[in-house]
């Protein structure tokens, strides 16, 4: 259910940024664009740098939070996975 809502949000952003929606969306393309749109939503500097500042200003904060959350979750997952592997390797808990 949440993936369907995120897919609709991505299509709205694609229409604002590129002027059209992408017809062939798979889970990998949606995941990549979700993280890529999270960065300009989080930092105005990055939005200005990538030229999306005027295009994404029309979206409110409630619309932006899934993209920002996803952006922050991806590095956190890699950090916790690495810490878990290191803890398992050196603590000897199996």
C-alpha positions in Angstrom: 0.0 0.0 0.0 2.8 2.4 0.9 4.7 1.5 -2.2 1.7 2.4 -4.4 1.5 5.8 -2.7 5.2 6.4 -3.2 4.9 5.4 -6.8 2.2 8.0 -7.3 4.3 10.7 -5.6 7.3 9.8 -7.8 5.1 10.2 -10.9 4.0 13.7 -9.7 7.7 14.7 -9.2 8.7 13.3 -12.5 6.0 15.3 -14.2 7.1 18.5 -12.5 10.8 17.9 -13.1 10.9 16.2 -16.5 7.6 17.2 -17.9 6.4 13.7 -18.4 5.9 10.4 -16.4 8.0 7.4 -17.0 5.9 4.5 -18.3 8.1 1.6 -17.5 8.7 1.7 -13.8 10.2 -1.2 -11.9 11.2 -1.4 -8.3 14.8 -0.6 -8.9 14.1 2.6 -10.9 11.6 3.7 -8.2 14.2 3.1 -5.5 16.9 5.0 -7.3 14.6 8.0 -8.0 13.3 8.0 -4.4 16.8 8.4 -3.0 17.7 10.9 -5.7 14.7 13.1 -5.0 15.3 12.9 -1.2 18.5 14.9 -1.4 17.0 18.1 -2.9 14.0 17.8 -0.5 16.3 17.6 2.5 18.8 20.3 1.5 18.0 23.5 -0.4 21.7 23.8 -1.4 21.5 20.5 -3.2 18.2 21.5 -4.9 19.8 24.7 -6.1 22.9 22.9 -7.2 20.9 20.3 -9.2 18.6 22.9 -10.7 15.5 21.6 -9.0 14.9 24.4 -6.6 12.0 26.0 -8.5 10.5 22.7 -9.5 10.3 21.1 -6.1 9.2 24.1 -4.1 5.6 23.4 -5.0 5.5 20.2 -2.9 4.6 20.6 0.8 6.4 19.0 3.8 3.9 16.2 4.1 4.6 15.2 0.5 8.4 15.2 1.1 8.8 13.1 4.3 8.8 9.6 2.6 11.7 10.7 0.4 13.7 12.2 3.2 13.1 9.2 5.4 14.2 6.8 2.7 17.3 8.9 2.1 18.2 8.7 5.7 17.4 5.0 6.1 19.7 3.7 3.4 23.0 4.7 5.0 21.7 3.7 8.4 21.0 0.2 7.1 24.5 -0.1 5.8 26.0 1.1 9.0 23.9 -1.3 11.2 24.7 -4.2 8.8 28.4 -3.5 9.0 28.3 -3.1 12.8 26.4 -6.4 13.1 28.9 -8.2 10.9 31.8 -6.8 12.9 30.1 -7.6 16.2 29.5 -11.2 15.0 33.1 -11.6 13.8 34.8 -10.2 16.9 32.4 -10.9 19.7 32.1 -14.6 18.7 28.3 -14.8 19.1 26.9 -17.2 16.6 
